[in-house]
Amino acid sequence: MPVLRGRHFVEHLADAYNMNSSISDDIHQVFNYFDENGDGKISASELQNRLRKVGGEEIQLSDEEAEMAVRSSDVDGDGVLGLGDFAKMMEGGEEEELREAFVMYSSKGGCVITPKSLRKMMRRLGRTATVDECKVMIGRFDVNGDGVLDFDEFRAMMS
């Protein structure tokens, strides 16, 4: 399940810059969407149904894949995902997807996100920002003060 690609990253960055976003609220909202019957648990069939609705033909799990996804994240072994299980499942794929998003927004070397590389990507996604505005956005999360975001700073920003 994609986490923060393309426009979603820019929106998250803007929300984080404006202090309007809460990851735990986002995960809770997604959990509630997947919990079709409202019992506080997500079964393999609920996971399968909702992924089909969200992703169409592109994201379809077989019965076996859905069961395996639930089993691999089901900490208490009850055969369904509670909110804690679901949050861990969502976080499990984030590292790889964060790396993909980081590379997409980074400069040519892929080591850092510069104000210019951020501005360029924002323009591609239909958002406008000056280099100075991008410097301010980056500055909020630039722990070491070098004017760019490395992957660790990027990860901290996205959490």
OpenMM code with the backbone's topology and positions (N, CA, C; nanometers):
from openmm import Vec3, app, unit

residues = "MET PRO VAL LEU ARG GLY ARG HIS PHE VAL GLU HIS LEU ALA ASP ALA TYR ASN MET ASN SER SER ILE SER ASP ASP ILE HIS GLN VAL PHE ASN TYR PHE ASP GLU ASN GLY ASP GLY LYS ILE SER ALA SER GLU LEU GLN ASN ARG LEU ARG LYS VAL GLY GLY GLU GLU ILE GLN LEU SER ASP GLU GLU ALA GLU MET ALA VAL ARG SER SER ASP VAL ASP GLY ASP GLY VAL LEU GLY LEU GLY ASP PHE ALA LYS MET MET GLU GLY GLY GLU GLU GLU GLU LEU ARG GLU ALA PHE VAL MET TYR SER SER LYS GLY GLY CYS VAL ILE THR PRO LYS SER LEU ARG LYS MET MET ARG ARG LEU GLY ARG THR ALA THR VAL ASP GLU CYS LYS VAL MET ILE GLY ARG PHE ASP VAL ASN GLY ASP GLY VAL LEU ASP PHE ASP GLU PHE ARG ALA MET MET SER".split()
positions = [
    Vec3(0.0845, -0.1166, 0.0000),
    Vec3(0.0000, 0.0000, 0.0000),
    Vec3(0.0899, 0.1240, 0.0000),
    Vec3(0.0805, 0.2113, -0.0995),
    Vec3(0.1679, 0.3274, -0.1039),
    Vec3(0.1460, 0.4184, 0.0152),
    Vec3(0.2514, 0.4708, 0.0668),
    Vec3(0.2425, 0.5565, 0.1833),
    Vec3(0.2464, 0.7027, 0.1443),
    Vec3(0.3569, 0.7480, 0.0868),
    Vec3(0.3728, 0.8903, 0.0599),
    Vec3(0.4405, 0.9138, -0.0738),
    Vec3(0.3766, 0.8801, -0.1781),
    Vec3(0.4331, 0.9028, -0.3102),
    Vec3(0.3698, 1.0267, -0.3707),
    Vec3(0.4451, 1.0922, -0.4556),
    Vec3(0.3928, 1.2018, -0.5352),
    Vec3(0.3236, 1.3081, -0.4533),
    Vec3(0.2015, 1.3368, -0.4900),
    Vec3(0.1247, 1.4444, -0.4284),
    Vec3(0.1069, 1.4226, -0.2790),
    Vec3(0.0961, 1.2958, -0.2350),
    Vec3(0.0772, 1.2680, -0.0921),
    Vec3(0.1946, 1.3188, -0.0097),
    Vec3(0.3164, 1.3061, -0.0621),
    Vec3(0.4327, 1.3554, 0.0102),
    Vec3(0.4265, 1.5064, 0.0233),
    Vec3(0.3946, 1.5740, -0.0848),
    Vec3(0.3884, 1.7206, -0.0810),
    Vec3(0.2815, 1.7658, 0.0168),
    Vec3(0.1665, 1.7000, 0.0156),
    Vec3(0.0608, 1.7363, 0.1096),
    Vec3(0.1057, 1.7116, 0.2532),
    Vec3(0.1736, 1.5991, 0.2749),
    Vec3(0.2217, 1.5694, 0.4099),
    Vec3(0.3260, 1.6716, 0.4538),
    Vec3(0.4156, 1.7079, 0.3630),
    Vec3(0.5169, 1.8079, 0.3946),
    Vec3(0.4503, 1.9412, 0.4292),
    Vec3(0.3526, 1.9806, 0.3499),
    Vec3(0.2822, 2.1058, 0.3773),
    Vec3(0.2089, 2.0985, 0.5113),
    Vec3(0.1449, 1.9847, 0.5394),
    Vec3(0.0762, 1.9679, 0.6673),
    Vec3(0.1737, 1.9719, 0.7834),
    Vec3(0.2875, 1.9040, 0.7680),
    Vec3(0.3875, 1.9039, 0.8744),
    Vec3(0.4424, 2.0444, 0.8956),
    Vec3(0.4634, 2.1156, 0.7878),
    Vec3(0.5120, 2.2533, 0.7949),
    Vec3(0.4123, 2.3404, 0.8700),
    Vec3(0.2836, 2.3154, 0.8459),
    Vec3(0.1785, 2.3930, 0.9111),
    Vec3(0.1325, 2.3307, 1.0424),
    Vec3(0.1935, 2.2184, 1.0804),
    Vec3(0.1613, 2.1484, 1.2053),
    Vec3(0.0152, 2.1038, 1.2099),
    Vec3(-0.0406, 2.0583, 1.0949),
    Vec3(-0.1808, 2.0183, 1.0889),
    Vec3(-0.2007, 1.8689, 1.0737),
    Vec3(-0.0968, 1.7882, 1.0855),
    Vec3(-0.1104, 1.6468, 1.0551),
    Vec3(-0.0787, 1.5613, 1.1771),
    Vec3(-0.1468, 1.4494, 1.1863),
    Vec3(-0.1177, 1.3549, 1.2926),
    Vec3(-0.1217, 1.2137, 1.2352),
    Vec3(-0.0062, 1.1486, 1.2357),
    Vec3(0.0027, 1.0140, 1.1801),
    Vec3(-0.0928, 0.9199, 1.2514),
    Vec3(-0.0997, 0.9256, 1.3828),
    Vec3(-0.1860, 0.8321, 1.4549),
    Vec3(-0.3323, 0.8513, 1.4159),
    Vec3(-0.3754, 0.9729, 1.3937),
    Vec3(-0.5120, 0.9965, 1.3472),
    Vec3(-0.5316, 0.9383, 1.2080),
    Vec3(-0.4309, 0.9534, 1.1220),
    Vec3(-0.4396, 0.8990, 0.9868),
    Vec3(-0.4517, 0.7472, 0.9911),
    Vec3(-0.3683, 0.6831, 1.0703),
    Vec3(-0.3730, 0.5367, 1.0793),
    Vec3(-0.5067, 0.4920, 1.1364),
    Vec3(-0.5558, 0.5641, 1.2352),
    Vec3(-0.6856, 0.5286, 1.2944),
    Vec3(-0.7976, 0.5413, 1.1913),
    Vec3(-0.7941, 0.6459, 1.1109),
    Vec3(-0.8967, 0.6635, 1.0074),
    Vec3(-0.8900, 0.5517, 0.9035),
    Vec3(-0.7708, 0.5150, 0.8625),
    Vec3(-0.7552, 0.4067, 0.7660),
    Vec3(-0.8020, 0.2752, 0.8286),
    Vec3(-0.7651, 0.2532, 0.9543),
    Vec3(-0.8103, 0.1328, 1.0243),
    Vec3(-0.9629, 0.1250, 1.0240),
    Vec3(-1.0273, 0.2348, 1.0588),
    Vec3(-1.1748, 0.2355, 1.0624),
    Vec3(-1.2344, 0.2074, 0.9244),
    Vec3(-1.1696, 0.2550, 0.8198),
    Vec3(-1.2169, 0.2273, 0.6838),
    Vec3(-1.2082, 0.0780, 0.6542),
    Vec3(-1.0991, 0.0142, 0.6923),
    Vec3(-1.0802, -0.1279, 0.6650),
    Vec3(-1.1690, -0.2152, 0.7530),
    Vec3(-1.2050, -0.1669, 0.8698),
    Vec3(-1.2905, -0.2418, 0.9625),
    Vec3(-1.4360, -0.2257, 0.9184),
    Vec3(-1.4745, -0.3022, 0.8176),
    Vec3(-1.6065, -0.2869, 0.7534),
    Vec3(-1.7231, -0.3023, 0.8500),
    Vec3(-1.7151, -0.3982, 0.9408),
    Vec3(-1.8286, -0.4236, 1.0295),
    Vec3(-1.8203, -0.3492, 1.1624),
    Vec3(-1.7141, -0.2702, 1.1822),
    Vec3(-1.7029, -0.1866, 1.3011),
    Vec3(-1.6767, -0.2605, 1.4309),
    Vec3(-1.6244, -0.3824, 1.4237),
    Vec3(-1.6012, -0.4596, 1.5456),
    Vec3(-1.4649, -0.4337, 1.6104),
    Vec3(-1.3878, -0.3403, 1.5538),
    Vec3(-1.2577, -0.3091, 1.6100),
    Vec3(-1.1473, -0.4038, 1.5664),
    Vec3(-1.1751, -0.4885, 1.4703),
    Vec3(-1.0785, -0.5851, 1.4178),
    Vec3(-1.0908, -0.5890, 1.2657),
    Vec3(-0.9786, -0.6169, 1.1993),
    Vec3(-0.9797, -0.6315, 1.0540),
    Vec3(-0.9491, -0.7766, 1.0210),
    Vec3(-1.0434, -0.8421, 0.9557),
    Vec3(-1.0242, -0.9802, 0.9136),
    Vec3(-0.9535, -0.9819, 0.7782),
    Vec3(-0.9092, -1.0991, 0.7387),
    Vec3(-0.8446, -1.1133, 0.6083),
    Vec3(-0.9404, -1.0747, 0.4961),
    Vec3(-1.0668, -1.1110, 0.5094),
    Vec3(-1.1633, -1.0766, 0.4043),
    Vec3(-1.1900, -0.9260, 0.3993),
    Vec3(-1.1940, -0.8598, 0.5162),
    Vec3(-1.2100, -0.7137, 0.5162),
    Vec3(-1.0902, -0.6462, 0.4499),
    Vec3(-0.9705, -0.6948, 0.4820),
    Vec3(-0.8492, -0.6410, 0.4208),
    Vec3(-0.8554, -0.6578, 0.2694),
    Vec3(-0.8928, -0.7756, 0.2271),
    Vec3(-0.9026, -0.8071, 0.0847),
    Vec3(-1.0072, -0.7185, 0.0155),
    Vec3(-1.1254, -0.7050, 0.0749),
    Vec3(-1.2334, -0.6255, 0.0152),
    Vec3(-1.1958, -0.4783, 0.0016),
    Vec3(-1.1412, -0.4224, 0.1082),
    Vec3(-1.1083, -0.2794, 0.1055),
    Vec3(-0.9921, -0.2486, 0.0121),
    Vec3(-0.8924, -0.3368, 0.0076),
    Vec3(-0.7830, -0.3149, -0.0871),
    Vec3(-0.8344, -0.3198, -0.2301),
    Vec3(-0.9291, -0.4075, -0.2576),
    Vec3(-0.9881, -0.4165, -0.3900),
    Vec3(-1.0623, -0.2859, -0.4237),
    Vec3(-1.1354, -0.2316, -0.3256),
    Vec3(-1.2087, -0.1069, -0.3489),
    Vec3(-1.1151, 0.0099, -0.3723),
    Vec3(-1.0073, 0.0156, -0.2952),
    Vec3(-0.9128, 0.1264, -0.3055),
    Vec3(-0.8268, 0.1150, -0.4302),
    Vec3(-0.7750, -0.0032, -0.4558),
    Vec3(-0.6765, -0.0198, -0.5620),
    Vec3(-0.7285, -0.0780, -0.6906),
    Vec3(-0.8526, -0.1232, -0.6931),
    Vec3(-0.9070, -0.1830, -0.8142),
    Vec3(-0.8288, -0.3065, -0.8552),
    Vec3(-0.8072, -0.3194, -0.9842),
    Vec3(-0.7371, -0.4356, -1.0387),
    Vec3(-0.5910, -0.4399, -0.9972),
    Vec3(-0.5331, -0.3218, -0.9691),
    Vec3(-0.3904, -0.3149, -0.9382),
    Vec3(-0.3556, -0.3762, -0.8034),
    Vec3(-0.4454, -0.3660, -0.7076),
    Vec3(-0.4170, -0.4175, -0.5730),
    Vec3(-0.5243, -0.5186, -0.5366),
    Vec3(-0.4975, -0.6433, -0.5695),
    Vec3(-0.5880, -0.7506, -0.5314),
    Vec3(-0.5073, -0.8585, -0.4626),
    Vec3(-0.5568, -0.9017, -0.3486),
    Vec3(-0.4930, -1.0103, -0.2755),
    Vec3(-0.5756, -1.1361, -0.2925),
    Vec3(-0.5077, -1.2474, -0.3116),
    Vec3(-0.5775, -1.3755, -0.3093),
    Vec3(-0.6167, -1.4029, -0.1641),
    Vec3(-0.7015, -1.5012, -0.1443),
    Vec3(-0.7392, -1.5391, -0.0076),
    Vec3(-0.6145, -1.5742, 0.0734),
    Vec3(-0.5253, -1.6485, 0.0109),
    Vec3(-0.4027, -1.6909, 0.0786),
    Vec3(-0.3141, -1.5711, 0.1140),
    Vec3(-0.3007, -1.4761, 0.0225),
    Vec3(-0.2187, -1.3571, 0.0488),
    Vec3(-0.2780, -1.2724, 0.1605),
    Vec3(-0.4103, -1.2578, 0.1616),
    Vec3(-0.4763, -1.1808, 0.2671),
    Vec3(-0.4571, -1.2472, 0.4029),
    Vec3(-0.4735, -1.3789, 0.4068),
    Vec3(-0.4515, -1.4529, 0.5314),
    Vec3(-0.3068, -1.4384, 0.5787),
    Vec3(-0.2130, -1.4458, 0.4850),
    Vec3(-0.0719, -1.4336, 0.5197),
    Vec3(-0.0408, -1.2924, 0.5713),
    Vec3(-0.0998, -1.1912, 0.5101),
    Vec3(-0.0777, -1.0529, 0.5554),
    Vec3(-0.1285, -1.0350, 0.6983),
    Vec3(-0.2448, -1.0899, 0.7275),
    Vec3(-0.2997, -1.0804, 0.8626),
    Vec3(-0.2131, -1.1603, 0.9601),
    Vec3(-0.1797, -1.2822, 0.9237),
    Vec3(-0.0983, -1.3674, 1.0114),
    Vec3(0.0361, -1.3032, 1.0454),
    Vec3(0.0983, -1.2418, 0.9458),
    Vec3(0.2323, -1.1863, 0.9679),
    Vec3(0.2307, -1.0632, 1.0593),
    Vec3(0.1149, -0.9986, 1.0742),
    Vec3(0.1069, -0.8782, 1.1586),
    Vec3(0.0238, -0.8996, 1.2844),
    Vec3(-0.0343, -1.0152, 1.3002),
    Vec3(-0.1227, -1.0461, 1.4128),
    Vec3(-0.0402, -1.0837, 1.5361),
    Vec3(-0.0119, -0.9848, 1.6195),
    Vec3(0.0753, -1.0047, 1.7354),
    Vec3(0.0142, -1.0982, 1.8392),
    Vec3(-0.1149, -1.0851, 1.8674),
    Vec3(-0.1758, -1.1655, 1.9726),
    Vec3(-0.2307, -1.2998, 1.9246),
    Vec3(-0.2203, -1.3278, 1.7953),
    Vec3(-0.2582, -1.4583, 1.7424),
    Vec3(-0.4070, -1.4870, 1.7383),
    Vec3(-0.4909, -1.3818, 1.7394),
    Vec3(-0.6351, -1.4050, 1.7367),
    Vec3(-0.6919, -1.4166, 1.5953),
    Vec3(-0.6060, -1.4082, 1.4945),
    Vec3(-0.6506, -1.4271, 1.3564),
    Vec3(-0.7063, -1.3036, 1.2888),
    Vec3(-0.7044, -1.1912, 1.3578),
    Vec3(-0.7503, -1.0637, 1.3021),
    Vec3(-0.6540, -0.9536, 1.3451),
    Vec3(-0.6661, -0.8387, 1.2811),
    Vec3(-0.5796, -0.7259, 1.3150),
    Vec3(-0.6536, -0.6251, 1.4014),
    Vec3(-0.6012, -0.6006, 1.5210),
    Vec3(-0.6492, -0.4903, 1.6012),
    Vec3(-0.5793, -0.3633, 1.5541),
    Vec3(-0.6107, -0.2519, 1.6144),
    Vec3(-0.5494, -0.1253, 1.5736),
    Vec3(-0.3971, -0.1296, 1.5869),
    Vec3(-0.3464, -0.1852, 1.6957),
    Vec3(-0.2021, -0.1943, 1.7146),
    Vec3(-0.1353, -0.2809, 1.6088),
    Vec3(-0.1988, -0.3949, 1.5785),
    Vec3(-0.1461, -0.4830, 1.4736),
    Vec3(-0.1438, -0.4098, 1.3395),
    Vec3(-0.2521, -0.3408, 1.3102),
    Vec3(-0.2648, -0.2703, 1.1831),
    Vec3(-0.1597, -0.1602, 1.1714),
    Vec3(-0.1395, -0.0859, 1.2795),
    Vec3(-0.0393, 0.0217, 1.2777),
    Vec3(0.0987, -0.0360, 1.2509),
    Vec3(0.1305, -0.1493, 1.3133),
    Vec3(0.2610, -0.2128, 1.2894),
    Vec3(0.2732, -0.2603, 1.1454),
    Vec3(0.1648, -0.3129, 1.0899),
    Vec3(0.1663, -0.3573, 0.9512),
    Vec3(0.1913, -0.2395, 0.8581),
    Vec3(0.1254, -0.1280, 0.8849),
    Vec3(0.1425, -0.0081, 0.8022),
    Vec3(0.2860, 0.0430, 0.8118),
    Vec3(0.3430, 0.0411, 0.9303),
    Vec3(0.4796, 0.0901, 0.9494),
    Vec3(0.5819, -0.0034, 0.8868),
    Vec3(0.5508, -0.1312, 0.8769),
    Vec3(0.6443, -0.2284, 0.8220),
    Vec3(0.6868, -0.1968, 0.6803),
    Vec3(0.5972, -0.1515, 0.5966),
    Vec3(0.6296, -0.1200, 0.4580),
    Vec3(0.6773, 0.0218, 0.4385),
    Vec3(0.6695, 0.1017, 0.5434),
    Vec3(0.7030, 0.2426, 0.5296),
    Vec3(0.8493, 0.2683, 0.4988),
    Vec3(0.9391, 0.1943, 0.5590),
    Vec3(1.0818, 0.2215, 0.5407),
    Vec3(1.1196, 0.2172, 0.3930),
    Vec3(1.0783, 0.1108, 0.3253),
    Vec3(1.1108, 0.0986, 0.1825),
    Vec3(1.0441, 0.2094, 0.1026),
    Vec3(0.9184, 0.2369, 0.1322),
    Vec3(0.8472, 0.3399, 0.0590),
    Vec3(0.9004, 0.4789, 0.0924),
    Vec3(0.9440, 0.4987, 0.2164),
    Vec3(1.0074, 0.6256, 0.2507),
    Vec3(1.1358, 0.6441, 0.1715),
    Vec3(1.2123, 0.5375, 0.1579),
    Vec3(1.3362, 0.5452, 0.0786),
    Vec3(1.3051, 0.5796, -0.0671),
    Vec3(1.2001, 0.5182, -0.1227),
    Vec3(1.1609, 0.5482, -0.2602),
    Vec3(1.1199, 0.6949, -0.2743),
    Vec3(1.0402, 0.7432, -0.1801),
    Vec3(0.9980, 0.8835, -0.1840),
    Vec3(1.1180, 0.9757, -0.1663),
    Vec3(1.2082, 0.9388, -0.0774),
    Vec3(1.3279, 1.0199, -0.0536),
    Vec3(1.4094, 1.0332, -0.1819),
    Vec3(1.4317, 0.9229, -0.2495),
    Vec3(1.5090, 0.9257, -0.3736),
    Vec3(1.4379, 1.0107, -0.4788),
    Vec3(1.3063, 1.0012, -0.4841),
    Vec3(1.2289, 1.0786, -0.5811),
    Vec3(1.2467, 1.2291, -0.5588),
    Vec3(1.2558, 1.2720, -0.4341),
    Vec3(1.2668, 1.4141, -0.4010),
    Vec3(1.4104, 1.4625, -0.3891),
    Vec3(1.5046, 1.3716, -0.3879),
    Vec3(1.6436, 1.4107, -0.3641),
    Vec3(1.7097, 1.4649, -0.4891),
    Vec3(1.8271, 1.5217, -0.4670),
    Vec3(1.9064, 1.5706, -0.5789),
    Vec3(1.9623, 1.4512, -0.6552),
    Vec3(2.0334, 1.4769, -0.7605),
    Vec3(2.0793, 1.3698, -0.8501),
    Vec3(2.1510, 1.2557, -0.7796),
    Vec3(2.2301, 1.2840, -0.6790),
    Vec3(2.3027, 1.1786, -0.6089),
    Vec3(2.2149, 1.0921, -0.5214),
    Vec3(2.0950, 1.1379, -0.4893),
    Vec3(2.0037, 1.0611, -0.4064),
    Vec3(2.0381, 1.0610, -0.2590),
    Vec3(2.1329, 1.1475, -0.2184),
    Vec3(2.1785, 1.1479, -0.0791),
    Vec3(2.1049, 1.2487, 0.0073),
    Vec3(2.0581, 1.3574, -0.0523),
    Vec3(1.9928, 1.4637, 0.0245),
    Vec3(1.8802, 1.5277, -0.0574),
    Vec3(1.7859, 1.5882, 0.0137),
    Vec3(1.6830, 1.6699, -0.0490),
    Vec3(1.7257, 1.8148, -0.0306),
    Vec3(1.7464, 1.8830, -0.1408),
    Vec3(1.7866, 2.0231, -0.1382),
    Vec3(1.6636, 2.1100, -0.1598),
    Vec3(1.6723, 2.2381, -0.1270),
    Vec3(1.5593, 2.3269, -0.1576),
    Vec3(1.5233, 2.3257, -0.3059),
    Vec3(1.6237, 2.3202, -0.3924),
    Vec3(1.5962, 2.3187, -0.5370),
    Vec3(1.5307, 2.1884, -0.5805),
    Vec3(1.5769, 2.0740, -0.5275),
    Vec3(1.5158, 1.9465, -0.5676),
    Vec3(1.3729, 1.9368, -0.5141),
    Vec3(1.3477, 1.9908, -0.3957),
    Vec3(1.2119, 1.9929, -0.3407),
    Vec3(1.1222, 2.0810, -0.4265),
    Vec3(1.1705, 2.1976, -0.4629),
    Vec3(1.0927, 2.2895, -0.5472),
    Vec3(1.0598, 2.2251, -0.6811),
    Vec3(1.1572, 2.1590, -0.7404),
    Vec3(1.1379, 2.0933, -0.8695),
    Vec3(1.0273, 1.9875, -0.8606),
    Vec3(1.0322, 1.9048, -0.7573),
    Vec3(0.9313, 1.8007, -0.7428),
    Vec3(0.7946, 1.8610, -0.7130),
    Vec3(0.7908, 1.9640, -0.6337),
    Vec3(0.6625, 2.0285, -0.6034),
    Vec3(0.6007, 2.0846, -0.7314),
    Vec3(0.6828, 2.1427, -0.8169),
    Vec3(0.6317, 2.1943, -0.9447),
    Vec3(0.5753, 2.0824, -1.0310),
    Vec3(0.6442, 1.9689, -1.0344),
    Vec3(0.5946, 1.8542, -1.1114),
    Vec3(0.4577, 1.8102, -1.0639),
    Vec3(0.4326, 1.8294, -0.9356),
    Vec3(0.3065, 1.7863, -0.8756),
    Vec3(0.2020, 1.8971, -0.8691),
    Vec3(0.2323, 2.0093, -0.9350),
    Vec3(0.1339, 2.1166, -0.9423),
    Vec3(0.1302, 2.2091, -0.8229),
    Vec3(0.2280, 2.2028, -0.7356),
    Vec3(0.2349, 2.2919, -0.6194),
    Vec3(0.3440, 2.3939, -0.6451),
    Vec3(0.3202, 2.5167, -0.6085),
    Vec3(0.4218, 2.6194, -0.6296),
    Vec3(0.4851, 2.6580, -0.4970),
    Vec3(0.6148, 2.6776, -0.5022),
    Vec3(0.6907, 2.7236, -0.3862),
    Vec3(0.8212, 2.7809, -0.4382),
    Vec3(0.8660, 2.8848, -0.3736),
    Vec3(0.9947, 2.9417, -0.4104),
    Vec3(1.1053, 2.8607, -0.3433),
    Vec3(1.2275, 2.8811, -0.3888),
    Vec3(1.3414, 2.8146, -0.3254),
    Vec3(1.3490, 2.8564, -0.1788),
    Vec3(1.3230, 2.9856, -0.1512),
    Vec3(1.3263, 3.0330, -0.0122),
    Vec3(1.2203, 2.9637, 0.0736),
    Vec3(1.1005, 2.9439, 0.0184),
    Vec3(0.9963, 2.8733, 0.0933),
    Vec3(1.0383, 2.7279, 0.1190),
    Vec3(1.1022, 2.6674, 0.0209),
    Vec3(1.1513, 2.5299, 0.0385),
    Vec3(1.2615, 2.5252, 0.1435),
    Vec3(1.3443, 2.6295, 0.1494),
    Vec3(1.4492, 2.6354, 0.2527),
    Vec3(1.3851, 2.6384, 0.3911),
    Vec3(1.2781, 2.7143, 0.4052),
    Vec3(1.2098, 2.7228, 0.5343),
    Vec3(1.1489, 2.5874, 0.5707),
    Vec3(1.0837, 2.5211, 0.4729),
    Vec3(1.0248, 2.3895, 0.4991),
    Vec3(1.1326, 2.2910, 0.5430),
    Vec3(1.2429, 2.2895, 0.4713),
    Vec3(1.3522, 2.1987, 0.5043),
    Vec3(1.4125, 2.2359, 0.6392),
    Vec3(1.4255, 2.3643, 0.6651),
    Vec3(1.4865, 2.4118, 0.7891),
    Vec3(1.4169, 2.3646, 0.9149),
    Vec3(1.2881, 2.3427, 0.9058),
    Vec3(1.2131, 2.2951, 1.0238),
    Vec3(1.2558, 2.1559, 1.0675),
    Vec3(1.3135, 2.0785, 0.9757),
    Vec3(1.3491, 1.9392, 1.0049),
    Vec3(1.4981, 1.9117, 0.9880),
    Vec3(1.5736, 2.0148, 0.9558),
    Vec3(1.7173, 2.0025, 0.9308),
    Vec3(1.7922, 2.0049, 1.0639),
    Vec3(1.8073, 1.8892, 1.1240),
    Vec3(1.8639, 1.8773, 1.2578),
    Vec3(2.0092, 1.9254, 1.2637),
    Vec3(2.0887, 1.8893, 1.1639),
    Vec3(2.2305, 1.9250, 1.1682),
    Vec3(2.2625, 2.0610, 1.1071),
    Vec3(2.1595, 2.1309, 1.0578),
    Vec3(2.1776, 2.2676, 1.0101),
    Vec3(2.2551, 2.2832, 0.8806),
    Vec3(2.2618, 2.1775, 0.7987),
    Vec3(2.3389, 2.1876, 0.6740),
    Vec3(2.2562, 2.2378, 0.5555),
    Vec3(2.1284, 2.2694, 0.5776),
    Vec3(2.0452, 2.3273, 0.4722),
    Vec3(1.9798, 2.2257, 0.3802),
    Vec3(1.9998, 2.0974, 0.4067),
    Vec3(1.9396, 1.9912, 0.3267),
    Vec3(1.8861, 1.8839, 0.4216),
    Vec3(1.8029, 1.7948, 0.3678),
    Vec3(1.7520, 1.6831, 0.4472),
    Vec3(1.8216, 1.5552, 0.4052),
    Vec3(1.8848, 1.4869, 0.5002),
    Vec3(1.9348, 1.3524, 0.4723),
    Vec3(1.8210, 1.2552, 0.5047),
    Vec3(1.8436, 1.1272, 0.4824),
    Vec3(1.7340, 1.0325, 0.4999),
    Vec3(1.6837, 1.0275, 0.6438),
    Vec3(1.7718, 1.0334, 0.7419),
    Vec3(1.7281, 1.0281, 0.8816),
    Vec3(1.6403, 1.1477, 0.9165),
    Vec3(1.6755, 1.2654, 0.8684),
    Vec3(1.5938, 1.3846, 0.8929),
    Vec3(1.4595, 1.3725, 0.8215),
    Vec3(1.4627, 1.3190, 0.6998),
    Vec3(1.3411, 1.2966, 0.6217),
    Vec3(1.2482, 1.2005, 0.6960),
    Vec3(1.3045, 1.0904, 0.7478),
    Vec3(1.2245, 0.9925, 0.8217),
    Vec3(1.1638, 1.0570, 0.9458),
    Vec3(1.2406, 1.1358, 1.0171),
    Vec3(1.1886, 1.2038, 1.1369),
    Vec3(1.0757, 1.2990, 1.0983),
    Vec3(1.0920, 1.3687, 0.9882),
    Vec3(0.9887, 1.4609, 0.9416),
    Vec3(0.8586, 1.3862, 0.9107),
    Vec3(0.8712, 1.2683, 0.8525),
    Vec3(0.7524, 1.1945, 0.8101),
    Vec3(0.6854, 1.1192, 0.9244),
    Vec3(0.7510, 1.1096, 1.0397),
    Vec3(0.6885, 1.0362, 1.1515),
    Vec3(0.6027, 1.1251, 1.2356),
] * unit.nanometer
topology = app.Topology()
chain = topology.addChain("A")
for resn in residues:
    res = topology.addResidue(resn, chain)
    for name in ("N", "CA", "C"):
        topology.addAtom(name, app.Element.getBySymbol(name[0]), res)
